[in-house]
Amino acid sequence: MQTIAVNADTYSDYLKDGKDFIDDAALTAALSAPAPSAARVREILARSLEVSEALPPEDTAALLAVEDPALLEEIYQAARDVKRKVYDNRVITFAPLYASNYCVNNCQYCGFRTGNSGAVRRKLSMDEIRAEAEALAGRIGHKRLIFVTGEHPSTGAAYIAEAMKTIYAVKVPTRRSFGQIRRVNVNAAPMTVPDLKLLKEAGVGTYQVFQETYDRELYARLHPGNTPKGDYRWRLYVMHRAFAAGIDDVALGALFGLNPDWKFEVLGLVAHARELEARFGIGPHTISFPRLESADGTSLPADSLENVSDADFKKLVAVLRLSVPYAGMIVTARERPETIREVIGMCTQRDASTRIGIGAYSERAGAQEAEKQQFILGDTRSLDEVIGELADLGHITSFCTSGYRCGRTGDHIMKLLKAGKEGRFCKLNAVLTFREWLDDFASDKTKAKGEALIKKEIAEIRARSAHFPPETVKVLEAYYSRIEGGERDLCF
Ligand code: SF4
C-alpha cells in the first residue's frame, strides 16, 4: 500500500515575484472590460485562425463579452473553422474506465467523497481490470480509454502502473480480427515526480488532472483543508511536476457549474495553457469542460446545476476552442445528445458507450451501477449509435493512437498542430482505423454509413495531391487492403 503524498512545497521555483500564474486581479479586470467592437472581435478570430499560441486573457475575455447574436454566430463558425483547420473532420472516441471509488477527499460535489456514507465502495483487482479492458476492446470496440480512480493510498501510482500494464497486455478476438487497447490515458490525483515517473514508464498516454475551479476562495470552500485536495497549489502545479517527470502530454480541465462566474474558469484554463507554453514550450494536449451533474451524496446548493446554461456552455466551448487553437477539446457523455450535437464541430474527442459504475463494462448491465456512479450521464447511447450519428454529421470517427506510439507528442506534435500538419497523418490513420472498427464491430446500418464516408475521405485524399503525394496514397491503399484482410494496427 502506498501513502498519499505529503504536499511539500514544490512550487516556489515556479512563482513569479512570489505570485502564482493565476493572477486573480488581472483575470477579473479582463472580465470587467466593456464589450468589444465587431472589428476587434474579427481581428481576434483572424489571429486564432493562425493557430499559434493561446490568446492573452484580454482577448479571451473580449470574446466572452460578446452578446450580439450575429457576432456570436461568427464566433461559432470561427471555432468550427479552427477545429477543421487543425484536426480536419475527425472525432476520436474513447471510454472512461472507473477502477475505484475509494477516496480520501471530501469534495462537496462528488458522490465518491469520503463523507458520502451511502456510497458502496469498490476497487477493481487486476483480473477485474483485465475483464473491463477485454469488454471494451473485444465487445464494444474501443482502442483508447481513460483510467479513473479516486485518491486513496490503495490506488496510487503503483496500482495505476500495474493496471496500465494489464490493460496493454489484453488481446481479444473480434468478428474479423482482434481488439486491443492501444492507449491508456490517466485521470487521477496529483502526484509526486517519482510517482509520475512510474506512470511514464508504464506508458501513460495523457495525464489528466482537472483543477475543478481556479477561484481560490471557492476552491477552499469545496475542498476541505484537512484533505490532500484542499491544497490548491499542489494541484495547480501538478503539470509542472509532470513535465519534470518526463510526461509531456498533459490535459487540463475545470468542472463548470461550481463557479457561478464561469467566465473566470475559462480565463483560468487559458492562463494555465499559457503558463505551460511559456514554461515548457508545450501547451495542453487536451482541455475538458465537464459540466456539473447531479450525483448521490453531494452537498451543493440545489441551483448549482443552473450556473452554466446550455447557451453559456456553447459559448464557453467556442471561446476555449479559439483561445487555445492547437488543443484537443473533449466533450463528454455527461452532456445530452442534443448538447453534444451543438458543439461537436468544435471538439476533437468524446466518450461513448460510457459506463461509470465500477466494473460496469464487464458485469451484466450494472444492477448496482447507480450506487457506484460518480455522477449521472446525459448520453448513454452505444458507440455504434454515436458513430452512426457522427457519420450523418460528416465526422469520421478515428481510433488512431499512432501519434503517441510514433513519438508525435509534446513539442513535436505541437509544431505539427500549429503548422496544420498533424491533420494529414490523422486523416490517413482515421480511414484505416475506422475500417478496422467497421469490420470488427459495426451494425449493418452504421457500416453502410461508415463505408460511404470512407469512400468520400479516400476521394478527398486522392484529390489533394499537394498534401498526399501518389506514393502516400499507394501506401494507404496497400494498408487498407491488408486491413480488409484482417491485419490490424497499420498506421502512418
Ligand atoms: S472529485 Fe475526485 S478527489 Fe474529489 S471526492 Fe471525488 S473522486 Fe475524490
Boltz pocket constraint, residues with backbone or C-beta under 6 A from the ligand:
constraints:
  - pocket:
      binder: B
      contacts: [[A, 102], [A, 103], [A, 104], [A, 105], [A, 106], [A, 107], [A, 110], [A, 111], [A, 112], [A, 113], [A, 114], [A, 149], [A, 150], [A, 151], [A, 229]]
      max_distance: 6.0
